[in-house]
Amino acid sequence: MHGNGIIPVSDSVFWVGAHDRTTDKFEGMWPLPHGVAYNSYLLTGEKNILIDTVKEHFIGGFLDRITEVLAGRALDFVIVNHMEPDHSGSVRALRGVYPDVKLIGNAKTAEMMENFFGINGNVVTVSDGETLELGGRKFVFAFTPMVHWPESMAAYDATDRILFSSDIFGGFGATDGGIFDDEADMNITVAEMERYYVNIVGRFAAPALKALAKVRTLDVGIICPAHGPVWRSEPGRVIDIYERLSRQETDEGVVVVYGTMYGNTAVAAERIARALAENGSPRVIVHDVARDDISRVTTDIWKHRGLVLASCTYNMELFPPMARLLRHLENKGMKGRYAGLCGTFSWAEASLREMSAFVERSRGGWTLVEPKILIKSGMKASDCALCETLASNMVRALKG
């Protein structure tokens, strides 16, 4: 039994990472109601090899775990799969404790290592597909550029059939006492992995598919990502989930997102939502764009084929929380979706015009479902009829 939170993944592979339950927002933006894990793995044997590190704030406990596992032996190598500071932040401190340790990465890793930490010695560079023998273990390196940084890569230990996948297959959430998929609450695990993927990786869905193609050529027994649980029981399940997200495969449901100041636009949104249900939409999800977290709203939109945007005009522009959401959606480059629009105003119409421009800029990523609805001040009987028509046409488009 190991102390200090060390968890064996196998007889010679140990989780020595950290659980962060104090950071409230990942990357300064994404809420962490369940915390987040920074996974680091120490492989022991003829050579002792560390896979990635942890955020610098957690260096104390991290070094304690490494010291306990090594029990006086040297740390020979650190494989740096990704230079984002939540994974590389402790490299400089490790160098201080183990000055002879060699850092393994690719050419872009080496450049970032110098730019971030001023480190340029004892750095070993590998190429895509290269095989490297390290102390009786055979590693294969697979570059995964733009998933989600240009230097990102994965390291496959062919000896033990373990894929150290970096941010691929990662998700938000500390692991609550256990680090394995068969110990985790899958409802939370999958939801937080989807939210992580959509908001951080989603823009790079095409590179993610290329990375998955490389993963599927490997005989993987265990997947050890840099965030979230270790997939030892169902590694194929997480690959399938990730591929579905990367292919932008969607459900038929409709997400209704509204922005309102005094409630009039909310009335229209609720009328549309009710009409969608009446017309047989298999799922309807309603979000208040000013109150619901943008990462959760975007995740729901990514997973469903239909979207209805309903927004008021504010100071002769689109309601600012809705404008922020549309910028975020535009960055994601979603394809094969349907959008319905409902704008409201009292004296200077802008909301419908700006939402229409969002659909047009998608160049077919979003297909407009008619009618476009424009409501002046409060709802009227004619507006209710248009809301019902829009809902009917949306359901028909999704089923078609």
TORKOL-4160 file (C-alpha; in steps of 0.2 Angstrom, whole numbers, padded with zeros to 4 digits, m for minus):
400
<pt num="1" X="0000" Y="0000" Z="0000"/>
<pt num="2" X="0008" Y="0017" Z="m0005"/>
<pt num="3" X="0005" Y="0033" Z="0004"/>
<pt num="4" X="0004" Y="0051" Z="m0002"/>
<pt num="5" X="m0010" Y="0046" Z="m0014"/>
<pt num="6" X="0000" Y="0035" Z="m0026"/>
<pt num="7" X="m0011" Y="0023" Z="m0036"/>
<pt num="8" X="m0004" Y="0008" Z="m0045"/>
<pt num="9" X="m0010" Y="0007" Z="m0063"/>
<pt num="10" X="0000" Y="m0009" Z="m0065"/>
<pt num="11" X="0015" Y="m0018" Z="m0056"/>
<pt num="12" X="0027" Y="m0005" Z="m0063"/>
<pt num="13" X="0016" Y="0010" Z="m0068"/>
<pt num="14" X="0010" Y="0022" Z="m0055"/>
<pt num="15" X="m0002" Y="0037" Z="m0055"/>
<pt num="16" X="0007" Y="0051" Z="m0046"/>
<pt num="17" X="m0003" Y="0066" Z="m0052"/>
<pt num="18" X="m0014" Y="0079" Z="m0043"/>
<pt num="19" X="m0032" Y="0083" Z="m0039"/>
<pt num="20" X="m0037" Y="0101" Z="m0040"/>
<pt num="21" X="m0052" Y="0106" Z="m0031"/>
<pt num="22" X="m0048" Y="0124" Z="m0028"/>
<pt num="23" X="m0047" Y="0131" Z="m0045"/>
<pt num="24" X="m0064" Y="0138" Z="m0050"/>
<pt num="25" X="m0061" Y="0140" Z="m0068"/>
<pt num="26" X="m0051" Y="0130" Z="m0080"/>
<pt num="27" X="m0041" Y="0141" Z="m0092"/>
<pt num="28" X="m0049" Y="0156" Z="m0083"/>
<pt num="29" X="m0065" Y="0152" Z="m0092"/>
<pt num="30" X="m0073" Y="0135" Z="m0089"/>
<pt num="31" X="m0082" Y="0131" Z="m0072"/>
<pt num="32" X="m0075" Y="0116" Z="m0062"/>
<pt num="33" X="m0089" Y="0111" Z="m0051"/>
<pt num="34" X="m0081" Y="0094" Z="m0049"/>
<pt num="35" X="m0063" Y="0100" Z="m0049"/>
<pt num="36" X="m0050" Y="0093" Z="m0062"/>
<pt num="37" X="m0036" Y="0080" Z="m0061"/>
<pt num="38" X="m0019" Y="0083" Z="m0068"/>
<pt num="39" X="m0013" Y="0065" Z="m0072"/>
<pt num="40" X="0006" Y="0061" Z="m0072"/>
<pt num="41" X="0012" Y="0043" Z="m0073"/>
<pt num="42" X="0028" Y="0036" Z="m0066"/>
<pt num="43" X="0035" Y="0020" Z="m0075"/>
<pt num="44" X="0048" Y="0010" Z="m0065"/>
<pt num="45" X="0061" Y="m0003" Z="m0071"/>
<pt num="46" X="0078" Y="m0003" Z="m0079"/>
<pt num="47" X="0074" Y="0016" Z="m0082"/>
<pt num="48" X="0062" Y="0026" Z="m0073"/>
<pt num="49" X="0051" Y="0037" Z="m0084"/>
<pt num="50" X="0039" Y="0050" Z="m0080"/>
<pt num="51" X="0024" Y="0054" Z="m0092"/>
<pt num="52" X="0020" Y="0073" Z="m0090"/>
<pt num="53" X="0020" Y="0083" Z="m0074"/>
<pt num="54" X="0007" Y="0093" Z="m0065"/>
<pt num="55" X="0002" Y="0111" Z="m0063"/>
<pt num="56" X="0016" Y="0120" Z="m0053"/>
<pt num="57" X="0005" Y="0124" Z="m0038"/>
<pt num="58" X="0004" Y="0106" Z="m0034"/>
<pt num="59" X="0023" Y="0103" Z="m0035"/>
<pt num="60" X="0025" Y="0098" Z="m0016"/>
<pt num="61" X="0014" Y="0083" Z="m0015"/>
<pt num="62" X="0019" Y="0078" Z="m0033"/>
<pt num="63" X="0038" Y="0077" Z="m0029"/>
<pt num="64" X="0033" Y="0068" Z="m0013"/>
<pt num="65" X="0025" Y="0054" Z="m0023"/>
<pt num="66" X="0039" Y="0053" Z="m0036"/>
<pt num="67" X="0052" Y="0052" Z="m0022"/>
<pt num="68" X="0042" Y="0038" Z="m0013"/>
<pt num="69" X="0040" Y="0027" Z="m0029"/>
<pt num="70" X="0058" Y="0029" Z="m0034"/>
<pt num="71" X="0065" Y="0025" Z="m0016"/>
<pt num="72" X="0082" Y="0033" Z="m0019"/>
<pt num="73" X="0083" Y="0028" Z="m0038"/>
<pt num="74" X="0086" Y="0041" Z="m0051"/>
<pt num="75" X="0073" Y="0048" Z="m0063"/>
<pt num="76" X="0080" Y="0045" Z="m0080"/>
<pt num="77" X="0067" Y="0052" Z="m0092"/>
<pt num="78" X="0052" Y="0064" Z="m0093"/>
<pt num="79" X="0041" Y="0062" Z="m0108"/>
<pt num="80" X="0033" Y="0078" Z="m0111"/>
<pt num="81" X="0017" Y="0075" Z="m0122"/>
<pt num="82" X="0010" Y="0092" Z="m0120"/>
<pt num="83" X="0017" Y="0109" Z="m0115"/>
<pt num="84" X="0002" Y="0117" Z="m0108"/>
<pt num="85" X="0006" Y="0123" Z="m0091"/>
<pt num="86" X="m0006" Y="0112" Z="m0082"/>
<pt num="87" X="0005" Y="0097" Z="m0088"/>
<pt num="88" X="0022" Y="0104" Z="m0090"/>
<pt num="89" X="0022" Y="0117" Z="m0075"/>
<pt num="90" X="0033" Y="0106" Z="m0064"/>
<pt num="91" X="0046" Y="0102" Z="m0077"/>
<pt num="92" X="0058" Y="0116" Z="m0071"/>
<pt num="93" X="0056" Y="0111" Z="m0053"/>
<pt num="94" X="0059" Y="0092" Z="m0057"/>
<pt num="95" X="0075" Y="0098" Z="m0066"/>
<pt num="96" X="0081" Y="0106" Z="m0050"/>
<pt num="97" X="0078" Y="0089" Z="m0040"/>
<pt num="98" X="0084" Y="0078" Z="m0054"/>
<pt num="99" X="0097" Y="0088" Z="m0064"/>
<pt num="100" X="0102" Y="0074" Z="m0075"/>
<pt num="101" X="0085" Y="0069" Z="m0081"/>
<pt num="102" X="0082" Y="0069" Z="m0100"/>
<pt num="103" X="0066" Y="0077" Z="m0107"/>
<pt num="104" X="0058" Y="0069" Z="m0122"/>
<pt num="105" X="0047" Y="0078" Z="m0134"/>
<pt num="106" X="0046" Y="0084" Z="m0152"/>
<pt num="107" X="0055" Y="0099" Z="m0160"/>
<pt num="108" X="0040" Y="0110" Z="m0156"/>
<pt num="109" X="0041" Y="0104" Z="m0138"/>
<pt num="110" X="0059" Y="0109" Z="m0137"/>
<pt num="111" X="0056" Y="0126" Z="m0144"/>
<pt num="112" X="0042" Y="0129" Z="m0131"/>
<pt num="113" X="0052" Y="0122" Z="m0117"/>
<pt num="114" X="0065" Y="0135" Z="m0120"/>
<pt num="115" X="0052" Y="0149" Z="m0122"/>
<pt num="116" X="0042" Y="0144" Z="m0106"/>
<pt num="117" X="0056" Y="0138" Z="m0095"/>
<pt num="118" X="0073" Y="0143" Z="m0103"/>
<pt num="119" X="0077" Y="0124" Z="m0104"/>
<pt num="120" X="0088" Y="0119" Z="m0119"/>
<pt num="121" X="0099" Y="0105" Z="m0112"/>
<pt num="122" X="0096" Y="0086" Z="m0111"/>
<pt num="123" X="0081" Y="0088" Z="m0122"/>
<pt num="124" X="0079" Y="0072" Z="m0134"/>
<pt num="125" X="0068" Y="0076" Z="m0149"/>
<pt num="126" X="0058" Y="0062" Z="m0157"/>
<pt num="127" X="0048" Y="0061" Z="m0174"/>
<pt num="128" X="0031" Y="0056" Z="m0178"/>
<pt num="129" X="0029" Y="0037" Z="m0178"/>
<pt num="130" X="0047" Y="0035" Z="m0171"/>
<pt num="131" X="0050" Y="0020" Z="m0159"/>
<pt num="132" X="0062" Y="0022" Z="m0144"/>
<pt num="133" X="0068" Y="0009" Z="m0133"/>
<pt num="134" X="0069" Y="0015" Z="m0115"/>
<pt num="135" X="0075" Y="0003" Z="m0102"/>
<pt num="136" X="0067" Y="m0012" Z="m0109"/>
<pt num="137" X="0051" Y="m0003" Z="m0114"/>
<pt num="138" X="0047" Y="0001" Z="m0132"/>
<pt num="139" X="0038" Y="0017" Z="m0135"/>
<pt num="140" X="0030" Y="0023" Z="m0151"/>
<pt num="141" X="0027" Y="0042" Z="m0152"/>
<pt num="142" X="0011" Y="0048" Z="m0162"/>
<pt num="143" X="0010" Y="0066" Z="m0165"/>
<pt num="144" X="m0007" Y="0074" Z="m0163"/>
<pt num="145" X="m0005" Y="0092" Z="m0169"/>
<pt num="146" X="m0019" Y="0104" Z="m0164"/>
<pt num="147" X="m0027" Y="0092" Z="m0152"/>
<pt num="148" X="m0026" Y="0104" Z="m0145"/>
<pt num="149" X="m0009" Y="0113" Z="m0147"/>
<pt num="150" X="0003" Y="0111" Z="m0161"/>
<pt num="151" X="0016" Y="0101" Z="m0151"/>
<pt num="152" X="0003" Y="0089" Z="m0144"/>
<pt num="153" X="0008" Y="0070" Z="m0145"/>
<pt num="154" X="0004" Y="0054" Z="m0137"/>
<pt num="155" X="0016" Y="0040" Z="m0131"/>
<pt num="156" X="0012" Y="0022" Z="m0133"/>
<pt num="157" X="0020" Y="0009" Z="m0122"/>
<pt num="158" X="0020" Y="m0006" Z="m0133"/>
<pt num="159" X="0027" Y="m0017" Z="m0119"/>
<pt num="160" X="0012" Y="m0015" Z="m0108"/>
<pt num="161" X="0000" Y="m0009" Z="m0121"/>
<pt num="162" X="m0003" Y="0007" Z="m0112"/>
<pt num="163" X="m0008" Y="0023" Z="m0122"/>
<pt num="164" X="m0003" Y="0039" Z="m0113"/>
<pt num="165" X="m0014" Y="0050" Z="m0123"/>
<pt num="166" X="m0011" Y="0068" Z="m0116"/>
<pt num="167" X="m0027" Y="0079" Z="m0118"/>
<pt num="168" X="m0035" Y="0066" Z="m0130"/>
<pt num="169" X="m0049" Y="0057" Z="m0120"/>
<pt num="170" X="m0047" Y="0070" Z="m0106"/>
<pt num="171" X="m0061" Y="0078" Z="m0096"/>
<pt num="172" X="m0065" Y="0089" Z="m0082"/>
<pt num="173" X="m0067" Y="0082" Z="m0065"/>
<pt num="174" X="m0056" Y="0076" Z="m0051"/>
<pt num="175" X="m0058" Y="0057" Z="m0048"/>
<pt num="176" X="m0066" Y="0056" Z="m0031"/>
<pt num="177" X="m0055" Y="0043" Z="m0023"/>
<pt num="178" X="m0053" Y="0032" Z="m0038"/>
<pt num="179" X="m0044" Y="0035" Z="m0055"/>
<pt num="180" X="m0051" Y="0021" Z="m0065"/>
<pt num="181" X="m0066" Y="0021" Z="m0077"/>
<pt num="182" X="m0074" Y="0006" Z="m0067"/>
<pt num="183" X="m0073" Y="0016" Z="m0051"/>
<pt num="184" X="m0080" Y="0032" Z="m0058"/>
<pt num="185" X="m0098" Y="0039" Z="m0059"/>
<pt num="186" X="m0100" Y="0038" Z="m0078"/>
<pt num="187" X="m0114" Y="0050" Z="m0079"/>
<pt num="188" X="m0102" Y="0064" Z="m0072"/>
<pt num="189" X="m0087" Y="0057" Z="m0081"/>
<pt num="190" X="m0095" Y="0057" Z="m0099"/>
<pt num="191" X="m0104" Y="0073" Z="m0097"/>
<pt num="192" X="m0088" Y="0082" Z="m0091"/>
<pt num="193" X="m0078" Y="0074" Z="m0105"/>
<pt num="194" X="m0090" Y="0080" Z="m0118"/>
<pt num="195" X="m0090" Y="0098" Z="m0110"/>
<pt num="196" X="m0071" Y="0098" Z="m0111"/>
<pt num="197" X="m0070" Y="0091" Z="m0129"/>
<pt num="198" X="m0083" Y="0104" Z="m0135"/>
<pt num="199" X="m0076" Y="0119" Z="m0128"/>
<pt num="200" X="m0057" Y="0116" Z="m0129"/>
<pt num="201" X="m0055" Y="0103" Z="m0143"/>
<pt num="202" X="m0070" Y="0105" Z="m0153"/>
<pt num="203" X="m0063" Y="0118" Z="m0165"/>
<pt num="204" X="m0050" Y="0105" Z="m0170"/>
<pt num="205" X="m0062" Y="0091" Z="m0173"/>
<pt num="206" X="m0053" Y="0087" Z="m0190"/>
<pt num="207" X="m0036" Y="0085" Z="m0182"/>
<pt num="208" X="m0044" Y="0075" Z="m0168"/>
<pt num="209" X="m0051" Y="0062" Z="m0181"/>
<pt num="210" X="m0033" Y="0061" Z="m0188"/>
<pt num="211" X="m0027" Y="0057" Z="m0171"/>
<pt num="212" X="m0040" Y="0044" Z="m0168"/>
<pt num="213" X="m0035" Y="0035" Z="m0184"/>
<pt num="214" X="m0018" Y="0034" Z="m0177"/>
<pt num="215" X="m0025" Y="0027" Z="m0160"/>
<pt num="216" X="m0035" Y="0014" Z="m0169"/>
<pt num="217" X="m0019" Y="0006" Z="m0177"/>
<pt num="218" X="m0012" Y="0003" Z="m0159"/>
<pt num="219" X="m0016" Y="m0013" Z="m0148"/>
<pt num="220" X="m0022" Y="m0003" Z="m0133"/>
<pt num="221" X="m0026" Y="m0011" Z="m0117"/>
<pt num="222" X="m0026" Y="0004" Z="m0106"/>
<pt num="223" X="m0029" Y="0023" Z="m0110"/>
<pt num="224" X="m0020" Y="0035" Z="m0098"/>
<pt num="225" X="m0026" Y="0053" Z="m0102"/>
<pt num="226" X="m0019" Y="0069" Z="m0094"/>
<pt num="227" X="m0036" Y="0073" Z="m0087"/>
<pt num="228" X="m0050" Y="0062" Z="m0080"/>
<pt num="229" X="m0050" Y="0043" Z="m0077"/>
<pt num="230" X="m0039" Y="0029" Z="m0083"/>
<pt num="231" X="m0049" Y="0018" Z="m0095"/>
<pt num="232" X="m0043" Y="0001" Z="m0090"/>
<pt num="233" X="m0060" Y="m0008" Z="m0092"/>
<pt num="234" X="m0068" Y="0000" Z="m0107"/>
<pt num="235" X="m0054" Y="0009" Z="m0117"/>
<pt num="236" X="m0065" Y="0006" Z="m0133"/>
<pt num="237" X="m0079" Y="0015" Z="m0125"/>
<pt num="238" X="m0070" Y="0031" Z="m0123"/>
<pt num="239" X="m0063" Y="0030" Z="m0141"/>
<pt num="240" X="m0080" Y="0028" Z="m0148"/>
<pt num="241" X="m0087" Y="0043" Z="m0138"/>
<pt num="242" X="m0073" Y="0054" Z="m0144"/>
<pt num="243" X="m0075" Y="0049" Z="m0162"/>
<pt num="244" X="m0094" Y="0053" Z="m0161"/>
<pt num="245" X="m0090" Y="0070" Z="m0154"/>
<pt num="246" X="m0076" Y="0073" Z="m0167"/>
<pt num="247" X="m0087" Y="0067" Z="m0182"/>
<pt num="248" X="m0101" Y="0079" Z="m0175"/>
<pt num="249" X="m0113" Y="0066" Z="m0175"/>
<pt num="250" X="m0129" Y="0073" Z="m0167"/>
<pt num="251" X="m0146" Y="0068" Z="m0160"/>
<pt num="252" X="m0162" Y="0075" Z="m0167"/>
<pt num="253" X="m0166" Y="0086" Z="m0152"/>
<pt num="254" X="m0167" Y="0105" Z="m0152"/>
<pt num="255" X="m0159" Y="0117" Z="m0140"/>
<pt num="256" X="m0168" Y="0133" Z="m0137"/>
<pt num="257" X="m0157" Y="0148" Z="m0131"/>
<pt num="258" X="m0165" Y="0164" Z="m0127"/>
<pt num="259" X="m0159" Y="0181" Z="m0121"/>
<pt num="260" X="m0171" Y="0193" Z="m0112"/>
<pt num="261" X="m0171" Y="0209" Z="m0102"/>
<pt num="262" X="m0189" Y="0209" Z="m0095"/>
<pt num="263" X="m0196" Y="0192" Z="m0100"/>
<pt num="264" X="m0205" Y="0196" Z="m0117"/>
<pt num="265" X="m0192" Y="0186" Z="m0127"/>
<pt num="266" X="m0193" Y="0172" Z="m0114"/>
<pt num="267" X="m0211" Y="0170" Z="m0118"/>
<pt num="268" X="m0208" Y="0168" Z="m0136"/>
<pt num="269" X="m0194" Y="0155" Z="m0132"/>
<pt num="270" X="m0206" Y="0145" Z="m0121"/>
<pt num="271" X="m0219" Y="0145" Z="m0134"/>
<pt num="272" X="m0207" Y="0138" Z="m0147"/>
<pt num="273" X="m0201" Y="0125" Z="m0134"/>
<pt num="274" X="m0218" Y="0119" Z="m0131"/>
<pt num="275" X="m0223" Y="0118" Z="m0149"/>
<pt num="276" X="m0207" Y="0108" Z="m0153"/>
<pt num="277" X="m0213" Y="0095" Z="m0140"/>
<pt num="278" X="m0230" Y="0095" Z="m0147"/>
<pt num="279" X="m0223" Y="0092" Z="m0164"/>
<pt num="280" X="m0213" Y="0077" Z="m0158"/>
<pt num="281" X="m0196" Y="0083" Z="m0155"/>
<pt num="282" X="m0187" Y="0069" Z="m0145"/>
<pt num="283" X="m0179" Y="0081" Z="m0134"/>
<pt num="284" X="m0180" Y="0100" Z="m0130"/>
<pt num="285" X="m0167" Y="0109" Z="m0120"/>
<pt num="286" X="m0170" Y="0127" Z="m0115"/>
<pt num="287" X="m0156" Y="0139" Z="m0109"/>
<pt num="288" X="m0156" Y="0157" Z="m0103"/>
<pt num="289" X="m0140" Y="0163" Z="m0111"/>
<pt num="290" X="m0137" Y="0177" Z="m0098"/>
<pt num="291" X="m0138" Y="0164" Z="m0083"/>
<pt num="292" X="m0133" Y="0147" Z="m0090"/>
<pt num="293" X="m0114" Y="0143" Z="m0091"/>
<pt num="294" X="m0108" Y="0145" Z="m0109"/>
<pt num="295" X="m0099" Y="0129" Z="m0109"/>
<pt num="296" X="m0114" Y="0119" Z="m0105"/>
<pt num="297" X="m0125" Y="0128" Z="m0117"/>
<pt num="298" X="m0112" Y="0125" Z="m0131"/>
<pt num="299" X="m0110" Y="0107" Z="m0126"/>
<pt num="300" X="m0129" Y="0104" Z="m0128"/>
<pt num="301" X="m0129" Y="0113" Z="m0145"/>
<pt num="302" X="m0114" Y="0102" Z="m0151"/>
<pt num="303" X="m0124" Y="0086" Z="m0147"/>
<pt num="304" X="m0140" Y="0091" Z="m0155"/>
<pt num="305" X="m0145" Y="0095" Z="m0173"/>
<pt num="306" X="m0157" Y="0109" Z="m0170"/>
<pt num="307" X="m0155" Y="0126" Z="m0162"/>
<pt num="308" X="m0167" Y="0140" Z="m0160"/>
<pt num="309" X="m0160" Y="0157" Z="m0155"/>
<pt num="310" X="m0172" Y="0170" Z="m0147"/>
<pt num="311" X="m0165" Y="0186" Z="m0142"/>
<pt num="312" X="m0169" Y="0204" Z="m0138"/>
<pt num="313" X="m0160" Y="0219" Z="m0145"/>
<pt num="314" X="m0150" Y="0229" Z="m0133"/>
<pt num="315" X="m0143" Y="0247" Z="m0136"/>
<pt num="316" X="m0146" Y="0244" Z="m0155"/>
<pt num="317" X="m0136" Y="0228" Z="m0155"/>
<pt num="318" X="m0138" Y="0210" Z="m0151"/>
<pt num="319" X="m0141" Y="0206" Z="m0133"/>
<pt num="320" X="m0122" Y="0205" Z="m0127"/>
<pt num="321" X="m0123" Y="0187" Z="m0119"/>
<pt num="322" X="m0131" Y="0181" Z="m0135"/>
<pt num="323" X="m0117" Y="0189" Z="m0145"/>
<pt num="324" X="m0104" Y="0181" Z="m0135"/>
<pt num="325" X="m0112" Y="0164" Z="m0137"/>
<pt num="326" X="m0113" Y="0166" Z="m0156"/>
<pt num="327" X="m0094" Y="0171" Z="m0157"/>
<pt num="328" X="m0090" Y="0155" Z="m0147"/>
<pt num="329" X="m0101" Y="0145" Z="m0158"/>
<pt num="330" X="m0093" Y="0152" Z="m0174"/>
<pt num="331" X="m0076" Y="0148" Z="m0167"/>
<pt num="332" X="m0081" Y="0129" Z="m0166"/>
<pt num="333" X="m0086" Y="0128" Z="m0184"/>
<pt num="334" X="m0101" Y="0116" Z="m0182"/>
<pt num="335" X="m0108" Y="0108" Z="m0197"/>
<pt num="336" X="m0124" Y="0099" Z="m0203"/>
<pt num="337" X="m0135" Y="0109" Z="m0191"/>
<pt num="338" X="m0152" Y="0118" Z="m0192"/>
<pt num="339" X="m0156" Y="0135" Z="m0185"/>
<pt num="340" X="m0172" Y="0144" Z="m0181"/>
<pt num="341" X="m0172" Y="0163" Z="m0177"/>
<pt num="342" X="m0183" Y="0174" Z="m0167"/>
<pt num="343" X="m0178" Y="0192" Z="m0164"/>
<pt num="344" X="m0187" Y="0205" Z="m0153"/>
<pt num="345" X="m0185" Y="0224" Z="m0152"/>
<pt num="346" X="m0195" Y="0240" Z="m0148"/>
<pt num="347" X="m0188" Y="0254" Z="m0158"/>
<pt num="348" X="m0172" Y="0249" Z="m0167"/>
<pt num="349" X="m0171" Y="0231" Z="m0173"/>
<pt num="350" X="m0154" Y="0222" Z="m0173"/>
<pt num="351" X="m0156" Y="0205" Z="m0165"/>
<pt num="352" X="m0163" Y="0196" Z="m0180"/>
<pt num="353" X="m0151" Y="0204" Z="m0192"/>
<pt num="354" X="m0136" Y="0199" Z="m0182"/>
<pt num="355" X="m0142" Y="0182" Z="m0179"/>
<pt num="356" X="m0146" Y="0180" Z="m0197"/>
<pt num="357" X="m0128" Y="0186" Z="m0201"/>
<pt num="358" X="m0121" Y="0172" Z="m0190"/>
<pt num="359" X="m0130" Y="0159" Z="m0200"/>
<pt num="360" X="m0125" Y="0166" Z="m0216"/>
<pt num="361" X="m0106" Y="0166" Z="m0211"/>
<pt num="362" X="m0107" Y="0148" Z="m0207"/>
<pt num="363" X="m0107" Y="0145" Z="m0226"/>
<pt num="364" X="m0120" Y="0130" Z="m0224"/>
<pt num="365" X="m0114" Y="0124" Z="m0207"/>
<pt num="366" X="m0131" Y="0130" Z="m0201"/>
<pt num="367" X="m0146" Y="0128" Z="m0212"/>
<pt num="368" X="m0159" Y="0141" Z="m0209"/>
<pt num="369" X="m0177" Y="0135" Z="m0204"/>
<pt num="370" X="m0191" Y="0147" Z="m0209"/>
<pt num="371" X="m0199" Y="0158" Z="m0204"/>
<pt num="372" X="m0188" Y="0170" Z="m0196"/>
<pt num="373" X="m0198" Y="0178" Z="m0183"/>
<pt num="374" X="m0197" Y="0197" Z="m0178"/>
<pt num="375" X="m0207" Y="0203" Z="m0163"/>
<pt num="376" X="m0210" Y="0221" Z="m0159"/>
<pt num="377" X="m0211" Y="0223" Z="m0140"/>
<pt num="378" X="m0223" Y="0210" Z="m0133"/>
<pt num="379" X="m0230" Y="0193" Z="m0141"/>
<pt num="380" X="m0246" Y="0194" Z="m0151"/>
<pt num="381" X="m0257" Y="0181" Z="m0158"/>
<pt num="382" X="m0249" Y="0182" Z="m0175"/>
<pt num="383" X="m0232" Y="0180" Z="m0167"/>
<pt num="384" X="m0238" Y="0164" Z="m0158"/>
<pt num="385" X="m0243" Y="0157" Z="m0174"/>
<pt num="386" X="m0226" Y="0160" Z="m0182"/>
<pt num="387" X="m0218" Y="0152" Z="m0167"/>
<pt num="388" X="m0228" Y="0136" Z="m0169"/>
<pt num="389" X="m0224" Y="0136" Z="m0188"/>
<pt num="390" X="m0206" Y="0137" Z="m0184"/>
<pt num="391" X="m0206" Y="0123" Z="m0172"/>
<pt num="392" X="m0216" Y="0112" Z="m0184"/>
<pt num="393" X="m0204" Y="0116" Z="m0198"/>
<pt num="394" X="m0189" Y="0112" Z="m0187"/>
<pt num="395" X="m0195" Y="0095" Z="m0182"/>
<pt num="396" X="m0199" Y="0091" Z="m0200"/>
<pt num="397" X="m0182" Y="0096" Z="m0205"/>
<pt num="398" X="m0174" Y="0086" Z="m0192"/>
<pt num="399" X="m0184" Y="0070" Z="m0196"/>
<pt num="400" X="m0181" Y="0073" Z="m0215"/>
